[in-house]
Amino acid sequence: MEIRKVLLTEDEMPRQWYNILADIKMNPPLGPDGKVISPDALSPVFPMNLIEQEVSSERWIDIPEEVLGVLNIWRPSPLVRALSLEKALGTPARIYFKNESLSPPGSHKPNTAVPQAYYNKVFGIRRLTTETGAGQWGSALAFACSQFGLECKVYMVRISFDQKPYRKSLMSVWGAKCVASPSMETRAGRDILEKTPDSPGSLGIAISEAIEEAVGDTTGQTRYALGSVLNHVMLHQTIIGLEAKKQMEKIGEYPDIVIGCAGGGSNFAGLAFPFVHDKINGKQLEIYPVEPTACPTLTRAPFAYDHGDCAGYTPLLAMHSLGHTFVPAPIHAGGLRYHGMAPTVSQLAAEGLIEAKAVSQLAAYQAGVLMARTEGIVPAPETNHALACVVDEAKKAKEEGKEKVILFNFSGHGMIDLVAYDKYFAGQLQDYVLSKEEECKFEECLKAYPKPQLLKSR
């Protein structure tokens, strides 16, 4: 019998995160005056212990025992050989996936939600605010806050708030309050609703609302938590790739291709960054972040300085961006509807260490259904984008007659996304492709900001 699952014991769980900032050069964040900001400028938004991680250049950072104690509720996660998918595709490729759907909220997001809740708790913070797109991050932070006794408020992008009611229910079970964004509870939300009363919302808008509420707390007991984009978030997620490397070593395998879907960049980075380290040091492999054609941040947007939120509350970050005012089409992969890409992921793309791909919504669901009907697991809409690329690469291996090893991140299950599958089967979903008119809008949005340097790490 061929081995399907490669397991690690709890004792084999990584005890340190990998920090890619030790191995690449980055453009610094800037203030509204175009000058480099100091780490202290972030203190109204994040606790200082997380800010220290955000700017650290140490390659390895210890994972606190209290964090490991919560992570081992579901970690280490299994590495799975997709034997049935391989058979259905008739490919000589060996396909493996890291199953991150086994966490309590059903996705990779608690890998950073747990440490963020912990670091805020020990810093003396009592309440966290955040945004969420599809609801995976909001439910993950709600779970993490319940583990450490923190209050949690989540601004959920309106279109997903309406499309995914059970994500709200999940947050409520863990004690969090969830409101639709844009809302009447913040100035940023009210401004949007005054201009566009039927706004579907965006992650940029929801981030503005969550930050505004956090910094507006005069008691100093509220901070903001982010589910993607920033360096400390990417850091926490690397436990995925570090586990995967151990598991592949156990069976004498190493990937030729590493794939993850990419919205803000967190689950892609979590799997890919430990392998990017290998590539920087001479390993030959291909690494693909996969995004939707409706929100093609890496594949069509420029590498530019831009705000991470709609209202311009965040510093200017050097990233691939569609412009902070961009409101993407209402695809069901809500976690991939973000205007910008993590600065670290953007830097790797600018250097050519990774190669971005874009797939359409219908191709993504076709791949997701194939996965469900072969491997039995229903993928989240975001995960389907990675799967579409996996299918393409497996077919290419068949055409070339090459026994490639493909590793991808199964970032979350789709059990709370079945309405989207119903719409797919009913023919109610459609493909969206960014128009030339929309390109002109983000070029206009970005032209006032400084241009980042095209740095090289090697």
C-alpha positions as CSV (number, residue, x, y, z in Angstrom):
1,M,0.0,0.0,0.0
2,E,1.4,3.4,-0.9
3,I,1.7,5.9,1.9
4,R,-0.9,8.6,1.9
5,K,-0.1,10.6,5.0
6,V,3.2,11.7,6.5
7,L,2.8,12.6,10.1
8,L,5.0,14.3,12.7
9,T,4.6,13.9,16.5
10,E,4.0,16.9,18.8
11,D,7.6,16.6,19.9
12,E,8.7,17.1,16.2
13,M,6.7,20.4,15.8
14,P,9.1,23.3,15.0
15,R,10.2,25.3,18.0
16,Q,11.2,28.3,15.9
17,W,9.7,30.4,13.1
18,Y,11.8,31.3,10.0
19,N,12.2,35.0,9.4
20,I,12.8,35.7,5.7
21,L,14.0,39.3,6.5
22,A,17.3,37.7,7.4
23,D,17.8,36.8,3.8
24,I,16.3,39.5,1.6
25,K,16.6,43.3,1.4
26,M,13.4,45.4,1.8
27,N,12.2,48.9,1.1
28,P,11.3,50.5,4.5
29,P,7.7,51.7,5.4
30,L,7.2,55.4,4.9
31,G,5.1,58.0,6.6
32,P,2.7,60.4,4.8
33,D,5.7,62.8,4.4
34,G,7.6,60.2,2.5
35,K,10.1,59.7,5.3
36,V,11.0,56.3,6.9
37,I,8.9,55.7,10.0
38,S,10.3,54.4,13.2
39,P,9.0,51.2,14.8
40,D,7.5,53.4,17.6
41,A,5.1,54.9,15.1
42,L,3.3,51.6,15.0
43,S,2.7,51.4,18.8
44,P,-0.9,52.7,18.8
45,V,-1.8,49.9,16.5
46,F,0.3,46.9,17.6
47,P,1.9,45.9,20.9
48,M,5.7,46.5,21.1
49,N,6.5,42.7,21.3
50,L,4.9,42.2,17.8
51,I,6.5,45.4,16.5
52,E,9.9,43.9,17.5
53,Q,9.1,40.8,15.4
54,E,7.9,43.0,12.5
55,V,11.3,44.7,12.2
56,S,13.6,41.8,13.4
57,S,16.4,40.5,11.1
58,E,17.0,37.4,13.2
59,R,16.7,34.3,11.0
60,W,15.1,32.1,13.7
61,I,12.6,33.3,16.4
62,D,11.6,31.1,19.2
63,I,7.9,30.1,19.5
64,P,6.7,30.6,23.1
65,E,5.6,27.4,24.9
66,E,2.1,29.0,25.6
67,V,1.7,29.4,21.8
68,L,2.8,25.8,21.1
69,G,0.4,24.6,23.7
70,V,-2.6,26.0,21.7
71,L,-1.1,25.1,18.3
72,N,-0.8,21.5,19.2
73,I,-4.6,21.2,19.4
74,W,-4.3,20.5,15.7
75,R,-0.6,20.7,14.8
76,P,1.6,19.2,13.4
77,S,-0.8,19.1,10.4
78,P,-0.4,16.1,8.0
79,L,1.4,16.1,4.7
80,V,-0.9,14.1,2.3
81,R,-0.1,12.4,-1.0
82,A,-3.0,13.1,-3.4
83,L,-3.0,9.7,-4.9
84,S,-6.6,9.8,-6.2
85,L,-6.1,13.2,-7.8
86,E,-2.9,12.0,-9.5
87,K,-4.8,9.0,-10.9
88,A,-7.7,11.1,-12.2
89,L,-5.2,13.4,-14.0
90,G,-3.2,10.5,-15.3
91,T,-0.1,12.4,-14.4
92,P,3.4,11.1,-13.6
93,A,3.7,14.0,-11.1
94,R,3.6,13.2,-7.4
95,I,1.2,15.6,-5.7
96,Y,1.5,16.4,-2.0
97,F,-0.5,18.9,0.1
98,K,-0.2,20.3,3.5
99,N,-3.6,20.0,5.1
100,E,-4.2,23.2,7.0
101,S,-8.0,22.6,7.1
102,L,-7.8,20.7,10.3
103,S,-7.5,23.7,12.7
104,P,-10.7,24.5,14.7
105,P,-11.7,27.3,12.3
106,G,-10.8,25.2,9.3
107,S,-7.9,27.1,7.8
108,H,-4.3,28.2,8.2
109,K,-5.2,31.5,9.8
110,P,-4.9,30.4,13.5
111,N,-1.1,29.9,12.9
112,T,-0.8,33.6,13.4
113,A,-4.0,34.4,15.3
114,V,-2.8,32.4,18.3
115,P,0.6,34.1,18.7
116,Q,-0.9,37.5,18.0
117,A,-3.5,37.0,20.7
118,Y,-0.8,35.7,23.1
119,Y,1.6,38.6,22.5
120,N,-1.2,41.1,23.0
121,K,-2.3,39.3,26.2
122,V,1.2,39.4,27.8
123,F,1.5,43.1,26.8
124,G,-1.6,43.9,28.8
125,I,-4.1,44.3,25.9
126,R,-7.7,43.3,26.7
127,R,-9.4,43.8,23.3
128,L,-8.5,43.2,19.6
129,T,-10.2,44.6,16.5
130,T,-9.6,43.2,13.0
131,E,-11.0,42.9,9.5
132,T,-11.9,39.8,7.6
133,G,-12.8,39.0,4.0
134,A,-14.2,35.5,3.6
135,G,-14.4,35.2,7.4
136,Q,-11.5,32.7,7.8
137,W,-9.3,35.3,9.6
138,G,-12.1,36.7,11.7
139,S,-13.1,33.3,13.0
140,A,-9.4,32.4,13.6
141,L,-8.9,35.5,15.7
142,A,-12.2,34.9,17.5
143,F,-10.9,31.4,18.4
144,A,-7.5,32.6,19.5
145,C,-9.0,35.4,21.6
146,S,-11.2,32.8,23.3
147,Q,-8.1,30.8,24.2
148,F,-6.4,33.8,25.9
149,G,-9.5,35.6,27.4
150,L,-9.5,38.6,25.1
151,E,-12.4,40.5,23.6
152,C,-12.6,40.5,19.8
153,K,-14.5,42.7,17.3
154,V,-14.4,41.9,13.5
155,Y,-15.3,44.1,10.6
156,M,-16.3,41.7,7.8
157,V,-16.4,42.8,4.2
158,R,-20.1,43.4,3.3
159,I,-20.3,41.1,0.3
160,S,-18.8,38.2,2.4
161,F,-21.0,39.1,5.4
162,D,-24.0,38.5,3.2
163,Q,-22.6,35.5,1.3
164,K,-21.2,33.6,4.3
165,P,-23.6,33.8,7.3
166,Y,-22.1,30.8,9.1
167,R,-18.7,32.5,9.4
168,K,-20.5,35.1,11.5
169,S,-22.0,32.3,13.6
170,L,-18.6,30.7,14.1
171,M,-17.2,34.0,15.4
172,S,-20.2,34.4,17.7
173,V,-19.6,30.9,19.2
174,W,-16.1,32.0,20.2
175,G,-17.5,35.2,21.7
176,A,-16.5,37.8,19.0
177,K,-18.7,40.6,17.7
178,C,-19.0,40.7,13.9
179,V,-20.3,43.7,11.9
180,A,-20.6,44.3,8.2
181,S,-18.1,46.7,6.6
182,P,-18.5,49.5,5.6
183,S,-20.4,50.3,8.8
184,M,-21.8,53.4,10.5
185,E,-19.6,52.7,13.5
186,T,-16.5,54.5,12.2
187,R,-15.7,57.7,10.3
188,A,-14.1,55.6,7.5
189,G,-17.2,53.5,7.1
190,R,-19.6,56.4,7.2
191,D,-17.6,58.3,4.5
192,I,-17.8,55.3,2.2
193,L,-21.5,54.7,2.8
194,E,-22.2,58.4,2.1
195,K,-20.5,58.1,-1.3
196,T,-21.6,54.6,-2.1
197,P,-24.6,53.4,0.0
198,D,-24.6,50.0,-1.7
199,S,-20.8,49.4,-1.4
200,P,-19.9,45.7,-1.4
201,G,-17.0,46.6,0.8
202,S,-13.3,45.7,0.5
203,L,-10.6,44.5,2.8
204,G,-9.0,48.0,2.5
205,I,-12.2,49.5,3.9
206,A,-12.5,47.0,6.7
207,I,-8.9,47.5,7.7
208,S,-9.5,51.2,8.0
209,E,-12.5,50.6,10.2
210,A,-10.7,48.2,12.5
211,I,-7.6,50.4,12.9
212,E,-9.7,53.5,13.5
213,E,-11.5,51.8,16.4
214,A,-8.3,50.4,17.9
215,V,-6.4,53.7,17.9
216,G,-9.5,55.6,19.1
217,D,-9.6,53.7,22.4
218,T,-8.4,56.3,24.9
219,T,-7.8,53.6,27.6
220,G,-5.0,52.1,25.5
221,Q,-6.3,48.6,26.1
222,T,-7.3,47.9,22.4
223,R,-5.0,47.0,19.6
224,Y,-5.4,45.9,16.0
225,A,-4.6,42.4,14.6
226,L,-3.9,41.7,11.0
227,G,-4.3,38.3,9.3
228,S,-1.9,38.8,6.4
229,V,0.5,41.2,4.6
230,L,2.8,42.2,7.5
231,N,6.2,40.6,8.3
232,H,5.2,39.2,11.7
233,V,2.2,37.4,10.1
234,M,4.3,35.8,7.4
235,L,6.8,34.8,10.1
236,H,4.2,32.9,12.2
237,Q,2.9,31.1,9.1
238,T,6.3,29.5,8.3
239,I,5.5,26.7,10.7
240,I,3.6,25.2,7.7
241,G,6.6,25.0,5.4
242,L,9.0,24.0,8.2
243,E,6.8,21.0,9.0
244,A,6.4,20.2,5.3
245,K,10.2,20.1,4.9
246,K,10.6,17.7,7.8
247,Q,7.8,15.5,6.4
248,M,9.2,15.4,2.9
249,E,12.7,14.5,4.3
250,K,11.1,11.5,6.1
251,I,10.1,10.0,2.8
252,G,13.1,11.2,0.7
253,E,11.2,13.7,-1.3
254,Y,11.8,17.4,-2.2
255,P,9.4,19.5,-4.4
256,D,10.1,20.7,-7.9
257,I,7.2,23.0,-7.6
258,V,5.6,24.8,-4.6
259,I,2.2,26.4,-4.9
260,G,-0.1,28.4,-2.7
261,C,-3.0,30.8,-3.3
262,A,-2.2,34.4,-2.6
263,G,-4.5,37.3,-1.5
264,G,-2.4,39.2,1.1
265,G,0.2,36.4,1.0
266,S,0.0,34.7,4.4
267,N,-0.7,31.0,3.5
268,F,1.5,31.2,0.4
269,A,4.4,32.6,2.5
270,G,3.8,30.0,5.3
271,L,4.4,27.1,2.9
272,A,6.8,28.8,0.5
273,F,9.2,30.9,2.5
274,P,11.2,28.0,4.0
275,F,11.7,26.8,0.4
276,V,12.5,30.3,-0.8
277,H,15.4,30.1,1.7
278,D,16.6,27.0,-0.1
279,K,16.3,28.6,-3.5
280,I,18.3,31.7,-2.4
281,N,20.9,29.2,-1.3
282,G,21.1,27.4,-4.6
283,K,18.2,24.9,-4.8
284,Q,16.4,24.6,-8.1
285,L,12.6,24.8,-7.8
286,E,9.7,26.8,-9.0
287,I,7.5,28.7,-6.6
288,Y,4.1,29.9,-7.7
289,P,1.7,32.3,-5.8
290,V,-1.7,32.0,-7.4
291,E,-4.3,34.8,-7.4
292,P,-7.7,35.5,-9.1
293,T,-7.9,37.2,-12.4
294,A,-10.5,39.5,-10.7
295,C,-7.8,40.8,-8.3
296,P,-4.5,40.3,-10.1
297,T,-2.2,42.1,-7.7
298,L,1.1,40.3,-8.6
299,T,0.4,39.6,-12.2
300,R,-0.9,43.1,-13.3
301,A,-0.3,45.7,-10.6
302,P,3.0,47.7,-10.3
303,F,5.5,47.4,-7.5
304,A,4.8,50.6,-5.7
305,Y,4.4,52.4,-2.4
306,D,0.8,52.4,-1.2
307,H,-1.4,52.3,1.8
308,G,-2.6,49.0,3.2
309,D,-6.1,50.4,3.8
310,C,-8.7,52.5,2.0
311,A,-8.6,55.5,4.3
312,G,-4.8,55.8,4.3
313,Y,-4.3,55.2,8.0
314,T,-1.5,52.7,7.5
315,P,2.1,53.6,6.5
316,L,3.1,53.5,2.9
317,L,4.3,50.0,2.1
318,A,6.4,48.8,-0.9
319,M,4.2,46.2,-2.5
320,H,2.4,45.2,-5.6
321,S,-0.8,47.1,-5.4
322,L,-4.0,47.8,-7.4
323,G,-4.4,51.0,-5.4
324,H,-5.9,51.3,-1.9
325,T,-9.2,52.6,-3.3
326,F,-9.6,49.5,-5.4
327,V,-12.9,47.6,-4.8
328,P,-12.6,44.1,-6.4
329,A,-15.4,42.2,-8.1
330,P,-17.5,40.1,-5.7
331,I,-15.9,36.7,-6.3
332,H,-16.6,34.1,-3.6
333,A,-12.9,33.8,-2.7
334,G,-13.2,36.7,-0.3
335,G,-9.7,36.1,1.2
336,L,-8.2,36.9,-2.2
337,R,-10.0,40.2,-2.7
338,Y,-7.2,42.5,-1.4
339,H,-5.7,45.3,-3.3
340,G,-2.1,44.8,-2.1
341,M,0.4,42.0,-1.6
342,A,2.6,41.4,1.4
343,P,5.8,43.5,1.0
344,T,8.0,40.3,1.5
345,V,6.1,38.4,-1.2
346,S,6.2,41.5,-3.5
347,Q,9.9,41.8,-3.0
348,L,10.4,38.1,-3.9
349,A,8.3,38.6,-7.1
350,A,10.3,41.7,-8.0
351,E,13.5,39.7,-7.7
352,G,12.2,36.8,-9.8
353,L,12.5,34.3,-6.9
354,I,8.8,33.5,-7.3
355,E,6.5,33.6,-10.4
356,A,2.9,34.7,-9.9
357,K,0.0,33.0,-11.7
358,A,-3.6,34.1,-12.1
359,V,-6.6,31.9,-12.6
360,S,-10.3,32.6,-13.2
361,Q,-13.1,31.9,-10.8
362,L,-14.7,29.1,-12.9
363,A,-11.4,27.3,-13.4
364,A,-10.8,27.5,-9.7
365,Y,-14.1,25.8,-8.9
366,Q,-13.6,23.2,-11.6
367,A,-10.4,22.2,-9.9
368,G,-12.0,22.3,-6.4
369,V,-14.8,19.9,-7.5
370,L,-12.2,17.6,-9.0
371,M,-10.3,17.6,-5.6
372,A,-13.5,16.9,-3.7
373,R,-14.5,14.0,-6.0
374,T,-11.1,12.4,-5.8
375,E,-9.6,13.2,-2.4
376,G,-12.9,13.7,-0.7
377,I,-12.1,17.1,0.9
378,V,-14.1,20.1,-0.1
379,P,-11.7,23.0,-0.6
380,A,-12.3,26.6,0.3
381,P,-12.8,29.0,-2.7
382,E,-9.3,30.5,-2.0
383,T,-7.7,27.0,-2.0
384,N,-9.3,26.3,-5.3
385,H,-7.1,28.8,-7.0
386,A,-4.0,26.9,-5.8
387,L,-5.6,23.7,-7.0
388,A,-6.2,25.1,-10.5
389,C,-2.5,25.8,-10.8
390,V,-1.7,22.3,-9.4
391,V,-4.0,20.7,-12.1
392,D,-2.2,22.8,-14.8
393,E,1.2,21.7,-13.6
394,A,0.2,18.1,-13.3
395,K,-1.1,18.1,-16.9
396,K,2.1,19.8,-18.0
397,A,4.1,17.0,-16.3
398,K,2.0,14.5,-18.2
399,E,2.7,16.2,-21.5
400,E,6.4,16.4,-20.8
401,G,6.6,12.9,-19.4
402,K,8.3,14.1,-16.3
403,E,8.0,12.8,-12.7
404,K,7.8,16.1,-11.0
405,V,7.0,16.6,-7.3
406,I,4.3,19.2,-6.7
407,L,3.7,20.5,-3.2
408,F,0.8,22.8,-2.4
409,N,-0.9,24.4,0.6
410,F,-4.5,23.2,1.2
411,S,-5.2,26.4,3.1
412,G,-8.7,25.7,4.2
413,H,-11.9,23.6,3.8
414,G,-15.1,24.8,2.1
415,M,-17.7,23.4,4.4
416,I,-18.9,26.9,5.2
417,D,-18.7,27.9,1.6
418,L,-21.3,25.5,0.1
419,V,-23.5,28.3,-1.1
420,A,-20.7,29.2,-3.5
421,Y,-20.6,25.6,-4.8
422,D,-24.4,25.7,-5.2
423,K,-24.1,28.8,-7.3
424,Y,-21.3,27.2,-9.3
425,F,-23.4,24.1,-10.1
426,A,-26.4,26.4,-11.0
427,G,-24.2,28.3,-13.5
428,Q,-24.6,31.5,-11.4
429,L,-20.9,32.2,-11.0
430,Q,-18.9,34.1,-13.6
431,D,-15.4,35.0,-14.5
432,Y,-14.1,38.5,-13.9
433,V,-11.0,40.0,-15.6
434,L,-9.6,43.4,-14.6
435,S,-10.4,46.0,-17.3
436,K,-8.1,48.6,-18.8
437,E,-10.3,51.2,-17.3
438,E,-9.6,49.8,-13.8
439,E,-5.9,49.8,-14.6
440,C,-6.0,53.5,-15.3
441,K,-7.7,54.1,-11.9
442,F,-5.0,52.4,-9.9
443,E,-2.2,54.0,-11.9
444,E,-3.8,57.4,-11.0
445,C,-4.1,56.3,-7.3
446,L,-0.4,55.4,-7.0
447,K,1.3,58.2,-9.0
448,A,1.5,60.6,-6.0
449,Y,3.6,58.2,-4.0
450,P,7.4,57.6,-4.0
451,K,8.7,54.7,-6.1
452,P,10.4,51.8,-4.2
453,Q,13.9,50.7,-5.2
454,L,14.3,47.5,-7.1
455,L,16.6,45.8,-4.6
456,K,18.4,42.6,-5.1
457,S,19.1,40.2,-2.2
458,R,21.5,38.0,-4.1
